[in-house]
Amino acid sequence: MHRLFEVLAEQDYVVMLTDGNGVALDFRSNVFTFDACDAAGVLPGSMWMEETQGTNGVSLCLREQRPVSVVMGDHFASSLETVSCTVAPIFGGTGEIIAVLNVTTLRPSDHLAQAIVRNIVSASARRIENLYFDRRNADNFILRLSKHNDFCDTAAEVRVALDATGHIVEATPSAHLLLRNRALPLIGQPLSSVQGMEAWLDAAAQPTAALDTVNGRVYLRMEENRRRASSVASPLRAQRPGNEIASARPSLDELIGDDEGIRESTEIARRLVANRVPILLQGETGTGKSALARAIHMDTGGDDAKFVSINCAAITAELIESELFGYRPGSFTGASRQGFRGRLLDADGGMLFLDEIGDMPLGLQTRLLQVLSDGEFVPIGATRPVRVNFALVAASLHDIPQLVREGKFREDLYFRLAGATVRLPALRERDDRHHLFEQVFKQAAQNARKRTPCIDEQARRALSAHRWPGNLRELHHAARFAIAVDTDGVIGQRDLPPPLNAHGGTDMSATGRGRRNAIETALERSQWNVSEAATGLGISRSTLHRQMRALGIDRPDDEIAPT
């Protein structure tokens, strides 16, 4: 408030703060305006509700919930006809107005001048709002979002608070508008569920990592938990879509293993990518196509090179063209006023990873082929081409040659992509899978800061007999589940998640008992903190609640913990 007053004091402005009911709490004025303020009743303790003062800036702001100006004769009370006031709301943790920041001038003014003042007051209100947000969330991680990558002005920022599992626990009102994913509420959702956020998480280590929204590009910065930073893992390592954990992404050694064929084709792929020749990765879901692309990128480009990832199956056919190629302001209904660079330009000088390229519409395949041939494209609404130079890695779980035969994929684009085709085998087909079981369980134990367990013979048979439809991703989940519920340092079949604990002739009742034991053990370990238990089991909180209801698991009456 004092900083705002210093900016406006020479113009004889008065600064006042009211609570959420319109009662003045604090006040700043100079000696020349104090008497006039006293006469107009602009003092601490004064009440500015509409029923007591008629139309005024504070009451209008409380009703409209947005910055407003009431200029001179716009006031209802004749005693206020000589003043102009501009106000802005300050929101609290549940989205309610907790305060109103008001500046009032006793000099003649007009709506144009007050529009300029409104920008100043709104910025000050946002600074207060964000500072209050930071203080409320001192025990959480705070994600700051700004349209400017220098983060020099907190007035240009919005805030999201995350717990250690990466779930959103609070967000400023502007963050709700900026990040809301379709009809889903933000609160309680994992950060990765926000549209476009997974690509940012992939690039979060880069100092200029950004997120493209319908309102333009925003930059993001994660603030560490200030009170428990040494004892709480960063939410950037927390749950990702599909229950995949970023820290549990398969390593390059796991992806290649002892398969000489994969090793040879991967070496060829590395050399091709280094020379900007496109490559194609094929394999079932969970075999590590994205991880392999990222590993090749790190090997050929290093930490500082850009890595832009797009899942072609996750974006609607209507939006994928603008997402890739960008657009100029006003190009189509709903376009951002700032326009949008597009992901191809973002990847310029780095690597573009097109996951599930088999789902790309045929018309867009033609445009992509032109980019690969000419090294340039024309953004939507533009008249001049822009040049780009990037390494392209494409991936698909579909058989692309079969899609070509069916007329669903352009043959010339396939030939352009298939300079090298690396096929990642399913886990059930790998001769080295028993070694992978040991390796992944060891990694899961290290991540959980537990001693590497032994895997008993019954559990080994269950692991070997399973078909692993989720491949390496499913294996990491199974390992994390087993490590979380293990109590004696020996992984038995009872410690494995369903359906692994149903192999070997066990019946469905035994499976239910195994699942119940695993859930109860995880809940006891977390002192019945459901969010923490769900993270340990590798499932979402809602899934755990659903399984608890199905199995009749109730919280003991004497246990009180967050859910």
Protein Blocks (a to p, Z undefined) as FASTA:
>chain_A
ZZmmmmmmmnopacddddfkopafbdcddfklmmmmmmnopaghiacbfklnopafklmm
mmnopacddehjlpmblklmmpccdddddddfkopafbdcddddfbdcdfklmmmmmmmm
mmmmmmmmmmmmmmmmmmbccddddfbfklpafklpccddddfkopafbdcfklmmmmog
hjbcfehpafklpghklmmmmmmmpmkbccddfkbpcdddddddfklmmmcccfklmcce
hhiafklgccfklmnmmafklmmmmmmmmmmmmnopacdddddehilmmmmmmmmmmmmn
ojmlccddddfklpcfklmmmmmnopaehkbghiafkbpnbjmlmmgoiacddehkllpc
fklmmmmmmmmmnopacdehiabdcddddddddddfbdfklmmmnopacfklmmmmmmpa
cddddfklpmklmmmmmmmmmmmmmmnopacddddfklmmmmmmpgolnlmmlmmmmmmm
mmmmpcnlpacfklpccfklmgghiafklmmmmmmmmmmmmmmmnnopaklmmmmnopaf
klmmmmmmmnopacdfklccdZZ
